[in-house]
Amino acid sequence: MARPRHIAIIMDGNGRWASARGLPRSAGHRQGVDALRRTVRAAIELGIEYLTIFSFSSENWSRPHTEISFLFDLIRRFVRQDVAELHSAGVRITVIGEREGLDPDIISLIEQTEVITRDNTGLNLVVAFNYGGRQEIVRAARAIARAAAAGELAPDMITPEHIERELHTEKIPDPDLLIRTGGEQRLSNYLLWQCAYTEFVFVDEHWPDFTRETLERAISEYLTRERRFGGLAARSA
């Protein structure tokens, strides 16, 4: 099987990494940013076309206000410090998720980043920010319902392609491989539609400990799988 074209990652375990070392959760988030830098570099070097990362979920708003503020400050610093380097490396950055209700400066940073990097032809870095899979599907259903109510689309003519066109990930291929760190084994409302036939690899390392070697090990595991997309295995055909 060919190497994965699109890898999605749930970057889990920053807080547990910090707690295990007697450090505040903020220290884990800082180390998590370093892990993200390493992973983006590794993806570029390995020739991965798409890397999608779960940076802030729609459920993360339930966390303490101080932690949310710190996370947003980290995002601001990452954009201001790293986008120029990513741009020079040919990385194209796309941010998916809801923007309504975000601070204006965050929205401005997102828009500037996408504009600056939109013509790049290297790694496509997709950042899921203020994102939830169920919310994305509801958003798509509402758009299709409006079209049906307006007489633009007959309900019995709705296809999966109609839904896909209304998702944040329109024109982005579905993930081939999803990696979740931190030992947990669930999707946590991440890319629910898109991961229908994705291969999952769960690793015990917390996100701050994620390295190129961890990524390559997950890819090696992926290469042992046989993707059948609901059909029969090649040896059984």
FIKOLZA-1660 file (N, C-alpha, C; in steps of 0.1 Angstrom, whole numbers, plus 5000, padded with zeros to 4 digits):
% residues 237
   i   px   py   pz ch aa at
   1 5008 4988 5000  A  M  N
   1 5000 5000 5000  A  M CA
   1 5009 5012 5000  A  M  C
   2 5004 5023 4993  A  A  N
   2 5012 5035 4992  A  A CA
   2 5012 5043 5005  A  A  C
   3 5022 5051 5007  A  R  N
   3 5022 5060 5018  A  R CA
   3 5009 5068 5019  A  R  C
   4 5005 5072 5031  A  P  N
   4 4993 5080 5032  A  P CA
   4 4995 5094 5026  A  P  C
   5 4985 5098 5018  A  R  N
   5 4985 5111 5012  A  R CA
   5 4981 5122 5022  A  R  C
   6 4972 5118 5031  A  H  N
   6 4966 5128 5041  A  H CA
   6 4967 5121 5055  A  H  C
   7 4973 5128 5064  A  I  N
   7 4974 5124 5078  A  I CA
   7 4967 5134 5087  A  I  C
   8 4958 5129 5095  A  A  N
   8 4951 5138 5105  A  A CA
   8 4956 5134 5119  A  A  C
   9 4958 5143 5127  A  I  N
   9 4963 5141 5141  A  I CA
   9 4954 5147 5151  A  I  C
  10 4951 5139 5162  A  I  N
  10 4945 5145 5174  A  I CA
  10 4957 5146 5184  A  I  C
  11 4961 5158 5187  A  M  N
  11 4972 5161 5195  A  M CA
  11 4968 5161 5210  A  M  C
  12 4968 5149 5216  A  D  N
  12 4963 5148 5229  A  D CA
  12 4974 5145 5240  A  D  C
  13 4972 5150 5252  A  G  N
  13 4981 5147 5263  A  G CA
  13 4989 5158 5268  A  G  C
  14 4988 5170 5264  A  N  N
  14 4996 5181 5269  A  N CA
  14 4995 5182 5284  A  N  C
  15 4983 5182 5289  A  G  N
  15 4981 5184 5303  A  G CA
  15 4986 5173 5311  A  G  C
  16 4984 5160 5307  A  R  N
  16 4989 5149 5314  A  R CA
  16 5004 5148 5314  A  R  C
  17 5010 5152 5303  A  W  N
  17 5025 5153 5302  A  W CA
  17 5030 5162 5312  A  W  C
  18 5024 5174 5314  A  A  N
  18 5028 5184 5323  A  A CA
  18 5026 5179 5338  A  A  C
  19 5014 5173 5340  A  S  N
  19 5011 5168 5354  A  S CA
  19 5021 5157 5358  A  S  C
  20 5025 5149 5349  A  A  N
  20 5034 5138 5353  A  A CA
  20 5048 5144 5357  A  A  C
  21 5051 5156 5353  A  R  N
  21 5064 5162 5356  A  R CA
  21 5062 5173 5367  A  R  C
  22 5050 5174 5373  A  G  N
  22 5048 5184 5383  A  G CA
  22 5048 5198 5378  A  G  C
  23 5045 5200 5365  A  L  N
  23 5045 5213 5358  A  L CA
  23 5030 5218 5356  A  L  C
  24 5028 5231 5354  A  P  N
  24 5015 5235 5351  A  P CA
  24 5011 5231 5337  A  P  C
  25 4998 5230 5334  A  R  N
  25 4993 5226 5321  A  R CA
  25 4999 5235 5310  A  R  C
  26 5001 5248 5313  A  S  N
  26 5007 5257 5303  A  S CA
  26 5020 5252 5297  A  S  C
  27 5028 5246 5306  A  A  N
  27 5041 5240 5302  A  A CA
  27 5039 5229 5291  A  A  C
  28 5028 5221 5293  A  G  N
  28 5025 5211 5284  A  G CA
  28 5021 5216 5270  A  G  C
  29 5013 5227 5271  A  H  N
  29 5009 5233 5258  A  H CA
  29 5021 5240 5251  A  H  C
  30 5030 5246 5258  A  R  N
  30 5042 5251 5252  A  R CA
  30 5050 5240 5245  A  R  C
  31 5052 5229 5252  A  Q  N
  31 5059 5218 5246  A  Q CA
  31 5052 5212 5234  A  Q  C
  32 5038 5213 5235  A  G  N
  32 5030 5208 5224  A  G CA
  32 5033 5216 5211  A  G  C
  33 5035 5229 5212  A  V  N
  33 5038 5237 5200  A  V CA
  33 5051 5233 5194  A  V  C
  34 5061 5230 5203  A  D  N
  34 5074 5225 5197  A  D CA
  34 5072 5211 5190  A  D  C
  35 5063 5203 5195  A  A  N
  35 5060 5190 5189  A  A CA
  35 5053 5192 5175  A  A  C
  36 5045 5203 5175  A  L  N
  36 5038 5206 5162  A  L CA
  36 5049 5210 5152  A  L  C
  37 5058 5219 5156  A  R  N
  37 5069 5223 5147  A  R CA
  37 5076 5211 5141  A  R  C
  38 5080 5202 5150  A  R  N
  38 5087 5190 5146  A  R CA
  38 5079 5182 5136  A  R  C
  39 5066 5180 5139  A  T  N
  39 5058 5172 5130  A  T CA
  39 5056 5178 5117  A  T  C
  40 5054 5191 5116  A  V  N
  40 5053 5198 5103  A  V CA
  40 5066 5196 5095  A  V  C
  41 5077 5198 5101  A  R  N
  41 5090 5196 5094  A  R CA
  41 5091 5181 5089  A  R  C
  42 5087 5172 5097  A  A  N
  42 5088 5158 5093  A  A CA
  42 5079 5155 5082  A  A  C
  43 5066 5160 5082  A  A  N
  43 5057 5158 5071  A  A CA
  43 5062 5164 5058  A  A  C
  44 5068 5175 5059  A  I  N
  44 5074 5181 5047  A  I CA
  44 5085 5172 5041  A  I  C
  45 5094 5167 5050  A  E  N
  45 5105 5159 5046  A  E CA
  45 5100 5145 5041  A  E  C
  46 5089 5140 5046  A  L  N
  46 5084 5127 5042  A  L CA
  46 5075 5128 5030  A  L  C
  47 5072 5140 5025  A  G  N
  47 5064 5142 5013  A  G CA
  47 5050 5140 5015  A  G  C
  48 5045 5142 5027  A  I  N
  48 5030 5141 5030  A  I CA
  48 5023 5153 5023  A  I  C
  49 5012 5151 5016  A  E  N
  49 5005 5161 5009  A  E CA
  49 4997 5170 5019  A  E  C
  50 4990 5163 5028  A  Y  N
  50 4980 5170 5037  A  Y CA
  50 4983 5165 5051  A  Y  C
  51 4983 5175 5060  A  L  N
  51 4984 5172 5074  A  L CA
  51 4974 5181 5081  A  L  C
  52 4964 5174 5088  A  T  N
  52 4954 5181 5095  A  T CA
  52 4955 5179 5110  A  T  C
  53 4955 5190 5117  A  I  N
  53 4957 5190 5131  A  I CA
  53 4945 5195 5139  A  I  C
  54 4942 5189 5150  A  F  N
  54 4931 5194 5158  A  F CA
  54 4936 5203 5169  A  F  C
  55 4936 5216 5166  A  S  N
  55 4942 5225 5176  A  S CA
  55 4933 5230 5187  A  S  C
  56 4920 5232 5184  A  F  N
  56 4911 5237 5194  A  F CA
  56 4897 5233 5190  A  F  C
  57 4890 5225 5198  A  S  N
  57 4877 5219 5194  A  S CA
  57 4866 5228 5199  A  S  C
  58 4854 5227 5194  A  S  N
  58 4843 5235 5198  A  S CA
  58 4839 5231 5213  A  S  C
  59 4844 5220 5218  A  E  N
  59 4841 5216 5232  A  E CA
  59 4851 5222 5241  A  E  C
  60 4863 5226 5236  A  N  N
  60 4873 5232 5245  A  N CA
  60 4869 5244 5252  A  N  C
  61 4858 5251 5247  A  W  N
  61 4853 5263 5254  A  W CA
  61 4849 5260 5269  A  W  C
  62 4847 5248 5272  A  S  N
  62 4843 5244 5286  A  S CA
  62 4855 5244 5295  A  S  C
  63 4867 5246 5290  A  R  N
  63 4879 5246 5299  A  R CA
  63 4880 5259 5306  A  R  C
  64 4888 5260 5317  A  P  N
  64 4889 5272 5325  A  P CA
  64 4893 5284 5316  A  P  C
  65 4888 5296 5319  A  H  N
  65 4890 5307 5310  A  H CA
  65 4905 5310 5309  A  H  C
  66 4913 5308 5320  A  T  N
  66 4927 5311 5320  A  T CA
  66 4934 5302 5310  A  T  C
  67 4930 5290 5309  A  E  N
  67 4936 5280 5300  A  E CA
  67 4933 5284 5285  A  E  C
  68 4920 5288 5283  A  I  N
  68 4916 5292 5270  A  I CA
  68 4924 5304 5265  A  I  C
  69 4925 5314 5274  A  S  N
  69 4933 5326 5271  A  S CA
  69 4947 5323 5268  A  S  C
  70 4953 5313 5275  A  F  N
  70 4967 5310 5273  A  F CA
  70 4968 5303 5259  A  F  C
  71 4959 5294 5256  A  L  N
  71 4959 5287 5243  A  L CA
  71 4958 5297 5232  A  L  C
  72 4950 5306 5233  A  F  N
  72 4948 5316 5222  A  F CA
  72 4961 5325 5221  A  F  C
  73 4967 5328 5232  A  D  N
  73 4980 5335 5231  A  D CA
  73 4990 5327 5224  A  D  C
  74 4990 5314 5227  A  L  N
  74 5000 5305 5220  A  L CA
  74 4997 5305 5205  A  L  C
  75 4985 5305 5202  A  I  N
  75 4981 5305 5187  A  I CA
  75 4986 5318 5181  A  I  C
  76 4983 5329 5188  A  R  N
  76 4988 5342 5182  A  R CA
  76 5003 5342 5180  A  R  C
  77 5010 5337 5190  A  R  N
  77 5025 5337 5189  A  R CA
  77 5030 5327 5178  A  R  C
  78 5023 5316 5177  A  F  N
  78 5027 5306 5167  A  F CA
  78 5025 5312 5153  A  F  C
  79 5014 5319 5151  A  V  N
  79 5011 5325 5138  A  V CA
  79 5022 5336 5135  A  V  C
  80 5024 5344 5144  A  R  N
  80 5033 5356 5142  A  R CA
  80 5048 5351 5141  A  R  C
  81 5052 5340 5147  A  Q  N
  81 5065 5336 5147  A  Q CA
  81 5068 5325 5136  A  Q  C
  82 5058 5317 5133  A  D  N
  82 5061 5306 5124  A  D CA
  82 5056 5307 5110  A  D  C
  83 5046 5315 5107  A  V  N
  83 5040 5315 5094  A  V CA
  83 5050 5319 5083  A  V  C
  84 5059 5329 5086  A  A  N
  84 5069 5333 5076  A  A CA
  84 5077 5321 5072  A  A  C
  85 5082 5313 5082  A  E  N
  85 5090 5302 5079  A  E CA
  85 5083 5291 5072  A  E  C
  86 5070 5289 5076  A  L  N
  86 5062 5279 5068  A  L CA
  86 5059 5284 5054  A  L  C
  87 5057 5296 5052  A  H  N
  87 5055 5302 5039  A  H CA
  87 5067 5300 5030  A  H  C
  88 5079 5303 5036  A  S  N
  88 5091 5301 5028  A  S CA
  88 5094 5286 5025  A  S  C
  89 5088 5277 5033  A  A  N
  89 5090 5263 5030  A  A CA
  89 5079 5258 5020  A  A  C
  90 5070 5267 5015  A  G  N
  90 5060 5263 5006  A  G CA
  90 5048 5257 5012  A  G  C
  91 5045 5259 5025  A  V  N
  91 5034 5253 5031  A  V CA
  91 5022 5262 5029  A  V  C
  92 5011 5255 5025  A  R  N
  92 4998 5262 5024  A  R CA
  92 4989 5259 5036  A  R  C
  93 4984 5270 5043  A  I  N
  93 4977 5268 5055  A  I CA
  93 4962 5271 5053  A  I  C
  94 4954 5262 5057  A  T  N
  94 4939 5264 5056  A  T CA
  94 4934 5261 5070  A  T  C
  95 4925 5270 5075  A  V  N
  95 4919 5269 5088  A  V CA
  95 4905 5265 5087  A  V  C
  96 4900 5254 5093  A  I  N
  96 4886 5249 5092  A  I CA
  96 4880 5251 5106  A  I  C
  97 4867 5253 5106  A  G  N
  97 4860 5255 5118  A  G CA
  97 4852 5267 5118  A  G  C
  98 4844 5270 5128  A  E  N
  98 4835 5281 5129  A  E CA
  98 4843 5294 5133  A  E  C
  99 4841 5305 5127  A  R  N
  99 4848 5317 5130  A  R CA
  99 4839 5327 5137  A  R  C
 100 4826 5325 5137  A  E  N
 100 4817 5334 5144  A  E CA
 100 4820 5333 5159  A  E  C
 101 4821 5345 5165  A  G  N
 101 4823 5345 5179  A  G CA
 101 4838 5346 5183  A  G  C
 102 4847 5344 5174  A  L  N
 102 4861 5345 5177  A  L CA
 102 4865 5360 5178  A  L  C
 103 4876 5362 5186  A  D  N
 103 4881 5376 5187  A  D CA
 103 4885 5381 5173  A  D  C
 104 4882 5394 5170  A  P  N
 104 4885 5399 5157  A  P CA
 104 4900 5397 5153  A  P  C
 105 4909 5399 5163  A  D  N
 105 4923 5397 5159  A  D CA
 105 4927 5383 5155  A  D  C
 106 4920 5373 5161  A  I  N
 106 4922 5359 5157  A  I CA
 106 4917 5357 5143  A  I  C
 107 4905 5362 5140  A  I  N
 107 4900 5361 5127  A  I CA
 107 4909 5367 5117  A  I  C
 108 4914 5379 5120  A  S  N
 108 4923 5386 5111  A  S CA
 108 4936 5378 5108  A  S  C
 109 4942 5372 5119  A  L  N
 109 4954 5364 5118  A  L CA
 109 4951 5352 5109  A  L  C
 110 4940 5346 5111  A  I  N
 110 4936 5334 5102  A  I CA
 110 4935 5338 5088  A  I  C
 111 4928 5349 5085  A  E  N
 111 4926 5353 5071  A  E CA
 111 4939 5357 5065  A  E  C
 112 4948 5364 5072  A  Q  N
 112 4961 5368 5067  A  Q CA
 112 4969 5356 5064  A  Q  C
 113 4969 5347 5072  A  T  N
 113 4977 5334 5070  A  T CA
 113 4973 5327 5058  A  T  C
 114 4959 5326 5056  A  E  N
 114 4954 5319 5044  A  E CA
 114 4958 5326 5031  A  E  C
 115 4957 5339 5032  A  V  N
 115 4960 5347 5020  A  V CA
 115 4974 5346 5016  A  V  C
 116 4983 5348 5026  A  I  N
 116 4997 5348 5024  A  I CA
 116 5002 5334 5018  A  I  C
 117 4996 5323 5022  A  T  N
 117 5001 5310 5018  A  T CA
 117 4993 5303 5008  A  T  C
 118 4982 5310 5003  A  R  N
 118 4973 5303 4994  A  R CA
 118 4978 5298 4981  A  R  C
 119 4989 5304 4976  A  D  N
 119 4995 5299 4963  A  D CA
 119 5006 5289 4965  A  D  C
 120 5009 5286 4977  A  N  N
 120 5020 5276 4979  A  N CA
 120 5016 5262 4975  A  N  C
 121 5026 5254 4971  A  T  N
 121 5023 5241 4965  A  T CA
 121 5030 5230 4972  A  T  C
 122 5035 5233 4984  A  G  N
 122 5041 5222 4992  A  G CA
 122 5030 5215 5001  A  G  C
 123 5034 5212 5014  A  L  N
 123 5025 5206 5023  A  L CA
 123 5013 5215 5025  A  L  C
 124 5001 5208 5025  A  N  N
 124 4988 5215 5029  A  N CA
 124 4986 5213 5044  A  N  C
 125 4988 5223 5052  A  L  N
 125 4986 5222 5066  A  L CA
 125 4972 5227 5069  A  L  C
 126 4963 5218 5074  A  V  N
 126 4949 5221 5077  A  V CA
 126 4948 5222 5092  A  V  C
 127 4944 5233 5097  A  V  N
 127 4943 5235 5111  A  V CA
 127 4928 5236 5115  A  V  C
 128 4924 5226 5123  A  A  N
 128 4910 5225 5128  A  A CA
 128 4909 5234 5140  A  A  C
 129 4903 5245 5139  A  F  N
 129 4903 5255 5150  A  F CA
 129 4888 5259 5153  A  F  C
 130 4884 5258 5166  A  N  N
 130 4870 5260 5169  A  N CA
 130 4861 5251 5160  A  N  C
 131 4865 5238 5160  A  Y  N
 131 4860 5229 5151  A  Y CA
 131 4853 5217 5158  A  Y  C
 132 4842 5213 5153  A  G  N
 132 4835 5201 5158  A  G CA
 132 4829 5193 5147  A  G  C
 133 4830 5180 5146  A  G  N
 133 4825 5172 5135  A  G CA
 133 4810 5172 5134  A  G  C
 134 4803 5171 5146  A  R  N
 134 4788 5171 5145  A  R CA
 134 4783 5185 5141  A  R  C
 135 4790 5195 5146  A  Q  N
 135 4785 5209 5143  A  Q CA
 135 4787 5211 5128  A  Q  C
 136 4798 5206 5122  A  E  N
 136 4801 5207 5108  A  E CA
 136 4790 5200 5100  A  E  C
 137 4785 5188 5104  A  I  N
 137 4775 5181 5097  A  I CA
 137 4762 5188 5098  A  I  C
 138 4759 5194 5110  A  V  N
 138 4746 5202 5111  A  V CA
 138 4747 5214 5102  A  V  C
 139 4758 5220 5101  A  R  N
 139 4760 5232 5093  A  R CA
 139 4757 5228 5078  A  R  C
 140 4762 5217 5074  A  A  N
 140 4760 5212 5060  A  A CA
 140 4745 5209 5058  A  A  C
 141 4739 5202 5068  A  A  N
 141 4724 5199 5067  A  A CA
 141 4716 5211 5066  A  A  C
 142 4719 5221 5073  A  R  N
 142 4711 5234 5072  A  R CA
 142 4712 5240 5058  A  R  C
 143 4724 5240 5053  A  A  N
 143 4726 5246 5040  A  A CA
 143 4718 5238 5029  A  A  C
 144 4718 5225 5030  A  I  N
 144 4711 5217 5020  A  I CA
 144 4696 5218 5023  A  I  C
 145 4692 5219 5035  A  A  N
 145 4677 5222 5038  A  A CA
 145 4672 5235 5032  A  A  C
 146 4681 5245 5033  A  R  N
 146 4677 5258 5027  A  R CA
 146 4675 5257 5012  A  R  C
 147 4685 5250 5006  A  A  N
 147 4684 5248 4991  A  A CA
 147 4671 5240 4988  A  A  C
 148 4668 5230 4995  A  A  N
 148 4656 5222 4993  A  A CA
 148 4643 5230 4995  A  A  C
 149 4643 5238 5005  A  A  N
 149 4632 5247 5008  A  A CA
 149 4630 5257 4997  A  A  C
 150 4640 5261 4991  A  A  N
 150 4640 5271 4980  A  A CA
 150 4637 5265 4967  A  A  C
 151 4635 5252 4967  A  G  N
 151 4632 5245 4954  A  G CA
 151 4644 5243 4945  A  G  C
 152 4656 5245 4951  A  E  N
 152 4668 5244 4943  A  E CA
 152 4673 5229 4942  A  E  C
 153 4668 5221 4951  A  L  N
 153 4673 5207 4952  A  L CA
 153 4662 5198 4958  A  L  C
 154 4659 5188 4950  A  A  N
 154 4648 5178 4955  A  A CA
 154 4654 5170 4966  A  A  C
 155 4647 5168 4977  A  P  N
 155 4652 5160 4988  A  P CA
 155 4657 5146 4984  A  P  C
 156 4650 5139 4975  A  D  N
 156 4654 5126 4972  A  D CA
 156 4666 5125 4962  A  D  C
 157 4671 5137 4958  A  M  N
 157 4682 5138 4949  A  M CA
 157 4695 5141 4957  A  M  C
 158 4694 5143 4970  A  I  N
 158 4706 5146 4979  A  I CA
 158 4715 5134 4979  A  I  C
 159 4728 5137 4977  A  T  N
 159 4738 5126 4976  A  T CA
 159 4749 5130 4986  A  T  C
 160 4758 5120 4989  A  P  N
 160 4769 5123 4998  A  P CA
 160 4778 5135 4992  A  P  C
 161 4778 5136 4979  A  E  N
 161 4786 5147 4973  A  E CA
 161 4780 5160 4977  A  E  C
 162 4767 5161 4978  A  H  N
 162 4761 5174 4982  A  H CA
 162 4765 5178 4996  A  H  C
 163 4765 5168 5005  A  I  N
 163 4770 5171 5018  A  I CA
 163 4784 5175 5019  A  I  C
 164 4793 5168 5011  A  E  N
 164 4807 5170 5011  A  E CA
 164 4810 5185 5006  A  E  C
 165 4802 5189 4997  A  R  N
 165 4804 5203 4992  A  R CA
 165 4801 5214 5003  A  R  C
 166 4794 5210 5013  A  E  N
 166 4790 5220 5023  A  E CA
 166 4799 5218 5036  A  E  C
 167 4808 5209 5036  A  L  N
 167 4817 5207 5047  A  L CA
 167 4829 5217 5047  A  L  C
 168 4835 5219 5058  A  H  N
 168 4847 5228 5059  A  H CA
 168 4858 5222 5050  A  H  C
 169 4858 5209 5048  A  T  N
 169 4869 5203 5041  A  T CA
 169 4866 5201 5026  A  T  C
 170 4857 5208 5021  A  E  N
 170 4855 5207 5006  A  E CA
 170 4868 5209 4999  A  E  C
 171 4870 5200 4989  A  K  N
 171 4882 5200 4981  A  K CA
 171 4895 5195 4988  A  K  C
 172 4893 5190 5001  A  I  N
 172 4904 5184 5008  A  I CA
 172 4901 5169 5008  A  I  C
 173 4911 5161 5004  A  P  N
 173 4908 5146 5004  A  P CA
 173 4906 5141 5018  A  P  C
 174 4898 5130 5020  A  D  N
 174 4896 5124 5033  A  D CA
 174 4910 5119 5038  A  D  C
 175 4911 5119 5051  A  P  N
 175 4924 5114 5057  A  P CA
 175 4925 5099 5054  A  P  C
 176 4938 5095 5050  A  D  N
 176 4941 5081 5049  A  D CA
 176 4944 5075 5063  A  D  C
 177 4951 5083 5071  A  L  N
 177 4956 5078 5084  A  L CA
 177 4952 5089 5095  A  L  C
 178 4947 5084 5106  A  L  N
 178 4945 5093 5117  A  L CA
 178 4953 5088 5129  A  L  C
 179 4961 5097 5135  A  I  N
 179 4969 5094 5146  A  I CA
 179 4964 5101 5158  A  I  C
 180 4962 5094 5169  A  R  N
 180 4958 5101 5182  A  R CA
 180 4969 5097 5192  A  R  C
 181 4974 5107 5199  A  T  N
 181 4984 5105 5209  A  T CA
 181 4978 5104 5223  A  T  C
 182 4986 5101 5233  A  G  N
 182 4981 5101 5247  A  G CA
 182 4974 5089 5251  A  G  C
 183 4973 5078 5243  A  G  N
 183 4967 5066 5247  A  G CA
 183 4952 5065 5246  A  G  C
 184 4945 5075 5244  A  E  N
 184 4931 5075 5242  A  E CA
 184 4927 5069 5229  A  E  C
 185 4915 5063 5228  A  Q  N
 185 4911 5056 5215  A  Q CA
 185 4897 5060 5212  A  Q  C
 186 4896 5073 5208  A  R  N
 186 4883 5078 5204  A  R CA
 186 4885 5090 5194  A  R  C
 187 4874 5094 5187  A  L  N
 187 4876 5104 5177  A  L CA
 187 4873 5118 5183  A  L  C
 188 4866 5119 5194  A  S  N
 188 4863 5132 5201  A  S CA
 188 4858 5142 5191  A  S  C
 189 4848 5138 5183  A  N  N
 189 4841 5148 5175  A  N CA
 189 4850 5154 5164  A  N  C
 190 4859 5146 5159  A  Y  N
 190 4869 5151 5149  A  Y CA
 190 4867 5144 5136  A  Y  C
 191 4864 5152 5126  A  L  N
 191 4863 5147 5112  A  L CA
 191 4855 5135 5111  A  L  C
 192 4843 5136 5117  A  L  N
 192 4834 5124 5117  A  L CA
 192 4830 5119 5104  A  L  C
 193 4826 5128 5095  A  W  N
 193 4822 5124 5081  A  W CA
 193 4835 5119 5073  A  W  C
 194 4845 5126 5075  A  Q  N
 194 4857 5124 5066  A  Q CA
 194 4864 5111 5070  A  Q  C
 195 4863 5106 5082  A  C  N
 195 4871 5095 5086  A  C CA
 195 4863 5081 5085  A  C  C
 196 4853 5081 5076  A  A  N
 196 4845 5069 5074  A  A CA
 196 4854 5057 5071  A  A  C
 197 4864 5059 5063  A  Y  N
 197 4873 5048 5059  A  Y CA
 197 4888 5050 5062  A  Y  C
 198 4890 5059 5072  A  T  N
 198 4904 5062 5076  A  T CA
 198 4909 5051 5085  A  T  C
 199 4922 5048 5083  A  E  N
 199 4929 5039 5092  A  E CA
 199 4933 5047 5105  A  E  C
 200 4930 5041 5117  A  F  N
 200 4934 5047 5129  A  F CA
 200 4946 5041 5136  A  F  C
 201 4955 5049 5141  A  V  N
 201 4967 5044 5148  A  V CA
 201 4967 5052 5161  A  V  C
 202 4966 5045 5173  A  F  N
 202 4967 5052 5186  A  F CA
 202 4980 5049 5192  A  F  C
 203 4987 5060 5196  A  V  N
 203 5000 5058 5202  A  V CA
 203 4999 5063 5217  A  V  C
 204 5008 5057 5225  A  D  N
 204 5008 5060 5240  A  D CA
 204 5015 5073 5243  A  D  C
 205 5024 5077 5235  A  E  N
 205 5031 5090 5237  A  E CA
 205 5022 5102 5238  A  E  C
 206 5024 5110 5249  A  H  N
 206 5016 5123 5249  A  H CA
 206 5022 5132 5238  A  H  C
 207 5014 5141 5234  A  W  N
 207 5017 5149 5223  A  W CA
 207 5031 5156 5224  A  W  C
 208 5034 5162 5236  A  P  N
 208 5047 5169 5236  A  P CA
 208 5059 5159 5233  A  P  C
 209 5058 5146 5235  A  D  N
 209 5068 5137 5232  A  D CA
 209 5068 5132 5218  A  D  C
 210 5059 5136 5210  A  F  N
 210 5057 5132 5196  A  F CA
 210 5069 5136 5188  A  F  C
 211 5075 5127 5180  A  T  N
 211 5087 5129 5172  A  T CA
 211 5085 5124 5158  A  T  C
 212 5095 5127 5150  A  R  N
 212 5095 5121 5136  A  R CA
 212 5094 5106 5137  A  R  C
 213 5102 5100 5147  A  E  N
 213 5102 5086 5148  A  E CA
 213 5088 5080 5151  A  E  C
 214 5080 5088 5160  A  T  N
 214 5066 5084 5163  A  T CA
 214 5058 5084 5150  A  T  C
 215 5060 5095 5142  A  L  N
 215 5052 5096 5130  A  L CA
 215 5056 5085 5120  A  L  C
 216 5068 5082 5119  A  E  N
 216 5072 5071 5110  A  E CA
 216 5067 5057 5114  A  E  C
 217 5067 5055 5127  A  R  N
 217 5062 5043 5133  A  R CA
 217 5047 5041 5130  A  R  C
 218 5040 5052 5131  A  A  N
 218 5025 5052 5128  A  A CA
 218 5023 5049 5113  A  A  C
 219 5031 5055 5104  A  I  N
 219 5030 5053 5090  A  I CA
 219 5034 5038 5087  A  I  C
 220 5044 5033 5093  A  S  N
 220 5047 5019 5091  A  S CA
 220 5036 5010 5095  A  S  C
 221 5029 5013 5106  A  E  N
 221 5017 5005 5110  A  E CA
 221 5006 5006 5099  A  E  C
 222 5004 5018 5094  A  Y  N
 222 4994 5021 5084  A  Y CA
 222 4997 5012 5071  A  Y  C
 223 5010 5011 5068  A  L  N
 223 5014 5003 5056  A  L CA
 223 5012 4988 5057  A  L  C
 224 5009 4984 5070  A  T  N
 224 5006 4969 5071  A  T CA
 224 4991 4967 5069  A  T  C
 225 4983 4977 5069  A  R  N
 225 4969 4975 5067  A  R CA
 225 4965 4973 5053  A  R  C
 226 4953 4967 5051  A  E  N
 226 4947 4966 5038  A  E CA
 226 4934 4973 5037  A  E  C
 227 4933 4984 5030  A  R  N
 227 4921 4993 5029  A  R CA
 227 4912 4987 5019  A  R  C
 228 4900 4983 5024  A  R  N
 228 4891 4976 5015  A  R CA
 228 4878 4985 5011  A  R  C
 229 4876 4995 5019  A  F  N
 229 4865 5005 5016  A  F CA
 229 4852 4997 5015  A  F  C
 230 4850 4987 5023  A  G  N
 230 4837 4980 5023  A  G CA
 230 4837 4968 5014  A  G  C
 231 4848 4966 5006  A  G  N
 231 4849 4955 4996  A  G CA
 231 4856 4943 5003  A  G  C
 232 4860 4933 4994  A  L  N
 232 4867 4922 4999  A  L CA
 232 4882 4924 4998  A  L  C
 233 4890 4917 5007  A  A  N
 233 4904 4917 5006  A  A CA
 233 4909 4912 4993  A  A  C
 234 4920 4917 4988  A  A  N
 234 4925 4913 4975  A  A CA
 234 4927 4898 4974  A  A  C
 235 4932 4892 4985  A  R  N
 235 4934 4878 4985  A  R CA
 235 4922 4870 4985  A  R  C
 236 4910 4876 4988  A  S  N
 236 4897 4869 4989  A  S CA
 236 4889 4872 4976  A  S  C
 237 4893 4881 4968  A  A  N
 237 4885 4885 4957  A  A CA
 237 4885 4874 4946  A  A  C
% end
